[in-house]
Amino acid sequence: MSMIDASLTSFIDITHDSDFSIHNLPYGIFSDTKDAANNKRRAGVAIGEHVLDLSVLETEGLLSLDGGPYFDQSTLNAFIDSGRDNWTQARTTIQTLLSSNNDTLRDNADLQKKALFKQADVTMHLPVRVPGFTDFYSSKEHATNVGTMFRDPNNALLPNWTEMPVGYNGRASTVIVSGTDIVRPSGQLKPNPDDRPIFSACKRLDFELETAFVVGKGNHIGQPIAVDEASDHIFGMVLLNDWSARDIQKWEYVPLGPFNAKTFASEVSSWIVTMDALAPFKTACPTQEPKPLAYLNEKASDNSFDINLSVELLPENAETATVICETNFKYMYWSMAQQLTHHTITGCKVEVGDMMGSGTISGPTPDSYGSMLEIAWNATKPVTLDGGETRSFIEDGDTVIMKGYSEKDGIRVGFGEVRGKVLPALSFDFDK
């Protein structure tokens, strides 16, 4: 496990509860909101309330990597694809430039003016081009809750669940960045089991509290990624709200699983937190019984991460949001390495920039459930918000805010947030 160097500090003033300490340095893509002449998308890292423009450092010769330039680009794919040696060199160089005992940036006001932006003054964009998106179903608590609600409480988990990381291939085209409004989807619903389905706006719109990892190194078709090498193929993690239309899914998912219920929006945080930044927060996955098949057996015992996660719900015109869920990534039954290995075991090719969702992350108690389906227990236990309103599912005008961070020895490494507001469904006139 990597140690935290508590002596490392930045010359930039950073509050103790900031997600973006010098120990973090997550990557993102931004443009300047205030300066129309400087609105080109390029790469930056978050530091306190600021964004450090990596393309400026590159131009000034302060951040030179093999095969570059990489940062005057609209996505991070080329930099990620350049390999771990460049990831390590970039992180070390940026930490040095931002440290309190290095004068290169600290004492150069002109360079700071060119390279440092207030986060409030920039627009964040999707950080990578996403060739493929996969969503897993790897929280035992979540899978048990759903199985209990809709199937057999005594046999809540299907037989394959404890044998493999179950997942499905989603739509990369609708992976969107935090702050994007969500149009309530419409589709086929079947409210009455004895009648034909109807076409309607989704009435049971839900969030799913997830993380996703970003593939940093691909493989060749026909060549699986070994479980003990899988971590070398993961660049970093984002928060993920994998929005879900529960009533559309209920009707469509037999026989082939989620389809339109999960294709309309998978919303991710703006910043990719690197695995190097998260390394000090490694922990163990829960005990896996039965012992996985050999190809899924990891040598590493610290194969998960201690990441605090929360969900807030903000109704339209409300002054404050209500925290409706607090949980932790460490509850995940299957690790990211196991997910990636299982995904490629048949020879499936993955590519740099692919995102793989964890699946809804639920803990062992009702206040740690990671979806409204569970929190309100399929609409039988509505949630009371701080202003007195109640919710069983997400309503028009509601904003869902997810946050995540790790903290140890006074050092915090966080993701910021993923935030999305729900807009009303489109109107359809099929008689025209």
Beta strands, then each sheet from edge to edge (+ up, - down):
strand 1: 27-32
strand 2: 42-47
strand 3: 50-53
strand 4: 116-118
strand 5: 122-125
strand 6: 133-136
strand 7: 167-169
strand 8: 175-177
strand 9: 182-183
strand 10: 186-189
strand 11: 198-201
strand 12: 205-206
strand 13: 209-215
strand 14: 234-242
strand 15: 244-245
strand 16: 266-268
strand 17: 273-274
strand 18: 282-283
strand 19: 304-305
strand 20: 308-314
strand 21: 322-328
strand 22: 355-357
strand 23: 383-384
strand 24: 390-391
strand 25: 399-408
strand 26: 411-423
sheet 1: 4+ 3- 2+ 1- 5+
sheet 2: 7+ 6- 22- 13+ 14- 16+ 8+
sheet 3: 7+ 6- 22- 13+ 14- 17+
sheet 4: 9+ 26+ 25- 20+ 21-
sheet 5: 10+ 11-
sheet 6: 12+ 15-
sheet 7: 18+ 19-
sheet 8: 23+ 24-
end
